[in-house]
Amino acid sequence: MALMELYSTLETLLTISEPKEKIRLFREFYDAYRRGEISRDVTSIPIIFATPSYHGYCKVIDPQDVPRRTKLYTPHGQILLLHAIAHIEYSAIDLALDAVYRFRGLGEAFEEDWLVVADDEVRHFEMIVTLLEELGSYYGAFPVHDALFEASQRTLDLYERMAVVPRYLEANGLDATPLILRKLEPFQNDPIIQKIIAALHVILEEEVDHVRKGDVWFEYACKQENKELLSYFEIIEKHYPNSFPRKVDVNCDARKRAGFDHNELAKISLNRC
């Protein structure tokens, strides 16, 4: 039986648009990876993708035009919220897979870290899609934006990717999720709201570990590039000007557990962490 080749399989996964097919192949691949039944063609060159994998499955529009998530006490409001979360999680699957596909020669520790993240994101996506379906909807029912895909295309080296994706975009999610939970709290007697809250707590806790993995590999990249850790802020200012200090409440506890130190948090938060 021929071994699955790591990079060509990842390239296929990163171009499959249909979610169930992507997840089926990912699970087949990840099982083989964990059994050690994977080969690596070190001569292959990673391509730069022109469109996100969901381009053929979802209608992609400008982020400003994506439907707003309001009236969370209504099924429609809950569907819009869940659809937005599902899209973030689906995009995050690709971001994790792209890290392994693109940044080669870093050893199995790097591969394992980001394939664990991809596996988590698959589970998160399925958890949210199950709730969408319970409400009579599905992923792809509403337009989506490609901001996370664009972030991956602007960060084609390890140094900037680890700063932007896990330590900025995903870390911002550590701040955003508690705000969503507070908005849902008044309606927590609703059984579907209870399920959404439970799912968000699972996602929040596991995302801390994802950001922490980004922290570890950003520090590694800084050493490789002979950069200071605080160069993080130069990278974020380059790609997302005027992002700090954050205009929302910062989840200080989660960010500390994810690797942000006192000096970083002082620049990130308007309030003392």
C-alpha positions as CSV (number, residue, x, y, z in Angstrom):
1,M,0.0,0.0,0.0
2,A,1.5,3.4,-1.1
3,L,2.1,5.9,1.7
4,M,0.2,9.2,1.5
5,E,2.5,12.0,0.6
6,L,2.4,14.9,3.0
7,Y,2.5,18.0,0.9
8,S,0.5,16.8,-2.1
9,T,-2.3,15.7,0.3
10,L,-2.2,19.0,2.1
11,E,-2.4,20.8,-1.3
12,T,-5.5,18.7,-2.2
13,L,-7.1,19.5,1.2
14,L,-6.4,23.2,0.7
15,T,-8.3,23.2,-2.6
16,I,-11.3,21.0,-1.8
17,S,-14.3,23.3,-1.5
18,E,-16.9,20.9,-0.2
19,P,-16.7,20.7,3.6
20,K,-17.7,17.1,4.1
21,E,-15.3,15.9,1.5
22,K,-12.5,18.0,3.0
23,I,-13.2,16.7,6.5
24,R,-13.4,13.1,5.3
25,L,-10.0,13.3,3.5
26,F,-8.4,15.2,6.5
27,R,-9.4,12.4,8.9
28,E,-8.1,9.7,6.6
29,F,-4.8,11.7,6.2
30,Y,-4.5,12.5,9.9
31,D,-5.0,8.9,10.9
32,A,-2.3,7.9,8.5
33,Y,0.0,10.7,9.8
34,R,-0.4,9.5,13.4
35,R,0.4,5.9,12.3
36,G,3.5,7.2,10.6
37,E,2.2,6.2,7.2
38,I,3.3,9.4,5.5
39,S,6.0,10.1,3.0
40,R,7.5,13.6,2.2
41,D,8.6,14.9,-1.2
42,V,11.1,17.5,-0.1
43,T,11.6,18.6,-3.7
44,S,8.1,19.9,-4.2
45,I,7.5,23.7,-4.0
46,P,4.4,25.2,-2.2
47,I,2.1,27.1,-4.4
48,I,0.4,30.4,-3.6
49,F,-3.3,29.9,-3.7
50,A,-5.4,32.3,-5.8
51,T,-8.6,31.7,-4.0
52,P,-9.7,30.2,-0.7
53,S,-10.9,26.6,-0.6
54,Y,-14.5,27.7,0.1
55,H,-14.6,29.9,-2.9
56,G,-16.6,27.3,-4.9
57,Y,-18.9,26.6,-2.0
58,C,-19.8,29.9,-0.4
59,K,-20.5,33.3,-1.9
60,V,-17.6,35.6,-1.0
61,I,-18.3,39.3,-0.4
62,D,-16.6,42.3,1.2
63,P,-16.4,42.0,5.0
64,Q,-18.4,45.2,5.4
65,D,-21.3,43.6,3.6
66,V,-21.5,40.4,5.6
67,P,-24.9,40.2,7.5
68,R,-24.7,41.6,11.0
69,R,-25.3,39.4,14.0
70,T,-28.1,41.0,15.9
71,K,-31.3,39.9,17.8
72,L,-29.6,36.9,19.3
73,Y,-32.9,35.9,21.0
74,T,-34.3,35.0,17.6
75,P,-33.5,31.9,15.5
76,H,-32.4,34.1,12.6
77,G,-30.0,36.0,14.8
78,Q,-28.7,32.7,16.2
79,I,-28.2,31.3,12.7
80,L,-26.2,34.4,11.6
81,L,-24.0,34.1,14.7
82,L,-23.4,30.4,14.2
83,H,-22.7,30.9,10.5
84,A,-20.1,33.5,11.2
85,I,-18.4,31.3,13.8
86,A,-18.6,28.3,11.4
87,H,-16.8,30.3,8.7
88,I,-14.1,31.4,11.1
89,E,-13.5,27.8,12.1
90,Y,-13.6,26.5,8.5
91,S,-11.0,29.2,7.6
92,A,-8.9,28.2,10.6
93,I,-8.7,24.6,9.3
94,D,-7.1,25.9,6.1
95,L,-4.8,28.2,8.1
96,A,-3.4,25.4,10.2
97,L,-3.0,23.1,7.2
98,D,-1.3,25.8,5.2
99,A,1.3,26.3,7.9
100,V,2.4,22.7,7.6
101,Y,2.2,22.8,3.8
102,R,4.1,26.1,3.4
103,F,6.7,26.1,6.2
104,R,8.8,23.0,5.5
105,G,11.9,21.6,7.2
106,L,10.9,22.6,10.7
107,G,10.6,19.0,11.9
108,E,7.8,16.9,13.2
109,A,7.2,19.0,16.3
110,F,6.0,21.9,14.0
111,E,3.9,19.5,11.8
112,E,2.3,17.9,14.9
113,D,1.5,21.2,16.5
114,W,-0.4,22.6,13.5
115,L,-2.1,19.3,12.6
116,V,-3.4,19.1,16.2
117,V,-4.8,22.6,15.6
118,A,-6.4,21.6,12.3
119,D,-8.0,18.6,14.0
120,D,-9.4,20.9,16.8
121,E,-10.7,23.3,14.2
122,V,-12.4,20.5,12.3
123,R,-14.1,19.5,15.5
124,H,-15.1,23.1,16.3
125,F,-16.5,23.5,12.8
126,E,-18.6,20.3,13.0
127,M,-19.9,21.3,16.5
128,I,-21.1,24.6,15.2
129,V,-22.6,23.2,12.0
130,T,-24.6,20.7,14.0
131,L,-26.2,23.6,15.9
132,L,-26.8,25.4,12.5
133,E,-28.6,22.3,11.2
134,E,-30.6,22.1,14.4
135,L,-31.9,25.6,13.6
136,G,-32.7,24.5,10.0
137,S,-29.7,26.1,8.3
138,Y,-26.3,25.1,7.0
139,Y,-22.8,26.4,6.3
140,G,-22.9,28.3,3.0
141,A,-26.4,29.6,3.5
142,F,-25.1,33.1,3.8
143,P,-22.3,35.1,2.1
144,V,-18.8,35.1,3.8
145,H,-15.7,37.2,3.6
146,D,-12.1,36.1,2.9
147,A,-10.2,38.2,5.4
148,L,-8.5,35.3,7.0
149,F,-7.5,33.9,3.6
150,E,-6.1,37.3,2.7
151,A,-4.1,37.3,5.9
152,S,-2.5,34.0,4.9
153,Q,-1.6,35.4,1.5
154,R,0.1,38.4,3.0
155,T,2.2,36.4,5.4
156,L,4.2,33.9,3.4
157,D,7.1,33.6,5.8
158,L,7.0,31.9,9.2
159,Y,8.0,35.1,11.2
160,E,5.1,37.1,10.0
161,R,2.6,34.2,9.8
162,M,3.0,33.3,13.4
163,A,2.7,36.9,14.5
164,V,-0.4,37.6,12.4
165,V,-2.5,34.4,12.4
166,P,-2.2,32.8,15.9
167,R,-0.9,35.8,17.9
168,Y,-3.1,38.5,16.4
169,L,-6.2,37.1,14.6
170,E,-6.7,34.1,16.8
171,A,-5.7,36.0,20.0
172,N,-8.3,38.7,19.1
173,G,-10.8,35.8,19.3
174,L,-9.8,35.2,22.9
175,D,-11.1,38.8,23.5
176,A,-14.2,38.5,21.3
177,T,-15.6,35.3,22.6
178,P,-16.3,36.5,26.2
179,L,-18.1,39.5,24.6
180,I,-20.4,37.2,22.7
181,L,-21.0,35.1,25.8
182,R,-22.0,38.2,27.7
183,K,-24.5,39.0,24.9
184,L,-26.0,35.5,25.1
185,E,-26.2,35.4,28.9
186,P,-29.7,37.1,29.1
187,F,-31.1,34.4,26.9
188,Q,-29.4,31.4,28.6
189,N,-32.7,29.7,29.5
190,D,-33.2,29.0,25.8
191,P,-32.0,25.4,25.2
192,I,-30.3,26.3,21.9
193,I,-28.5,29.3,23.5
194,Q,-27.3,26.9,26.2
195,K,-25.7,24.7,23.5
196,I,-24.1,27.7,21.8
197,I,-22.7,28.9,25.1
198,A,-21.3,25.4,25.8
199,A,-19.7,25.2,22.4
200,L,-18.1,28.7,22.7
201,H,-16.6,27.7,26.0
202,V,-15.0,24.6,24.4
203,I,-13.7,26.7,21.5
204,L,-12.3,29.5,23.8
205,E,-10.4,27.1,26.0
206,E,-8.8,25.2,23.1
207,E,-8.0,28.4,21.2
208,V,-5.7,29.4,24.1
209,D,-3.6,26.4,23.2
210,H,-3.6,27.4,19.6
211,V,-2.3,30.9,20.4
212,R,0.3,29.4,22.7
213,K,1.6,27.2,19.9
214,G,1.8,30.4,17.8
215,D,3.7,32.0,20.6
216,V,6.3,29.2,20.7
217,W,6.9,29.2,16.9
218,F,6.9,33.0,16.8
219,E,9.7,33.0,19.3
220,Y,11.5,30.4,17.2
221,A,11.1,32.5,14.1
222,C,12.4,35.6,15.9
223,K,15.6,33.7,16.8
224,Q,16.0,32.5,13.2
225,E,15.5,36.1,11.9
226,N,17.6,37.7,14.7
227,K,14.6,39.8,15.8
228,E,13.3,40.9,19.2
229,L,10.0,39.5,20.4
230,L,8.6,43.0,20.6
231,S,9.0,43.2,16.8
232,Y,5.6,41.6,16.9
233,F,4.1,45.1,17.1
234,E,5.9,46.2,14.0
235,I,4.4,43.3,12.0
236,I,0.9,44.0,13.2
237,E,1.2,47.7,12.5
238,K,2.4,46.8,9.0
239,H,-0.6,44.6,8.3
240,Y,-3.3,46.1,10.6
241,P,-2.4,49.7,11.4
242,N,-3.6,51.3,14.6
243,S,-4.7,47.9,16.1
244,F,-3.2,48.6,19.5
245,P,-4.3,49.3,22.1
246,R,-7.4,47.2,21.6
247,K,-10.7,49.1,21.7
248,V,-12.4,46.2,23.4
249,D,-11.9,44.5,26.7
250,V,-8.9,42.3,26.6
251,N,-9.0,38.7,28.0
252,C,-5.9,39.2,30.1
253,D,-6.1,35.7,31.7
254,A,-6.4,33.9,28.4
255,R,-3.7,35.9,26.7
256,K,-1.3,35.3,29.6
257,R,-1.9,31.6,29.4
258,A,-1.3,31.9,25.7
259,G,2.1,33.4,26.1
260,F,1.7,37.1,26.1
261,D,4.0,38.8,28.6
262,H,3.5,41.9,30.7
263,N,5.2,44.3,28.3
264,E,3.1,43.0,25.4
265,L,-0.2,43.2,27.4
266,A,0.7,46.8,28.4
267,K,0.8,47.8,24.7
268,I,-2.3,45.7,23.7
269,S,-4.7,46.7,26.5
270,L,-6.2,50.1,27.5
271,N,-6.8,48.6,30.9
272,R,-4.1,47.1,33.1
273,C,-3.8,43.3,32.8
